[in-house]
């Protein structure tokens, strides 16, 4: 069993029926594991913001944690509005995001710090 299979199994045990989000590279293994689940469905949303609000509404209406998933960076920040609403309304929500492997993150950090802007 790998990490994404464990996450799906824990969602099943918690009674989660839907996971909302937008597919992207780093979260594809989780989405594929959800596809194999008989009880948890992945629901494609128009944006990560929509996913956050759908998870918030699901948690509030059912009492079972609403789950939203996004990629790193802007995708994760787009979840913040729905997750913030859930926090204010005390709705159970689980927001899942991802990251690059350490070596990839270090490579990105190096490439972003070597770019320079000329203001002449």
N, C-alpha and C positions, 0 to 999 in steps of 0.2 A: 504494500500500500504506500502510495506517495502522498505528498502534502495536500494536493488538491483533492484527492480521494478522501482523505481524512476530513477536510473542510466540508465536503459534501455530506459525508456520513454524520458529522456533528449537526449540520443544518437539518438533515432528515430527523435526527433524534429530537431536535428542538421543535419540530412540527412546522418548519418553514415550508411553504408551498411554492413560493415564487422568489426569484432573484432578478432584479431589474438592473439594466445597464446597457452600455454601448460596447461592442466588442472591439478589442485592439490587441496588438501583438502580445504584450506581456500577460494579459489576462486570458488569452485563448486556451491555455491548458485547463483553467478552472471552468470555463464555459464548456469545453469538451467533456469534462467530468460531470458537469450538470446534465449534459445531454444523455449521459448513461444512466442517470437517476430515474427511478420509476415514480418518485413522489415530489421532486423539486424541479420546477420548470424555469428555464431562463426566458425572460421577457425582454425583447429588444425595445429600447426607448429612443426617442428622438434626440435626447441629449442626456448628459450625466445629471443635469439639474432636474430633468423630468424623473430620472431614476431615483434621485433623493426624495422628491416629493411623493412618488408612488410608494416607496418603502415606508415613508412616514405615515401615509394614509393607511397602508396595510397594517402596520404596527398598531396604529390607533384604533382601527376598526376591529381587529381580530385579537389583539393582546399577545399575539405571537410576533417575535421580532421581524420587522420588515427588513429586507436585505437589498443593498444596492452595491454595485461593483463598478469600478472604473480603473482606467490606467493612471499612471503617475502624472505629475505636473498639473496642467490645466484641467484634465479630467477629474483629478482628485479635488481641486479647488471648486469645480462646478458642483460637486456633491455637497459642499459646505452649506448652501442655503437650505436644502432639504433636511440635512442633519441638524442644523441649527434650529429649524422649526420643530423637529422631533424633540430636541432637548427642551425647548420652551414649553411644548405641549406634554412633555413627559411620555412620549411615545417610544416604544422599544424599537430601536433601529440598529442594525449592524452594517457599517460601511466598510467594504473591502477594497483596498487599493493595492498597488504593486510597486515594485522598484526594480531597477536593473541590478545585475550582479555587481559586486564591488569593483571588479576590474573594468566593467563597462562604465560605471559611475565615475571612476577615476579618469577614464579616457574622455568622457564628456566634460568633466570639470577642467581638464587640461585644455581641451579644444576651445572651451568657452572663455578661458582666461587669456588665451593667446590672441584672440580677436581684438583689434583696436579700431577705434573710430577717429577719423581725422576731422577736426572741427575748423579747418582753415577756410 
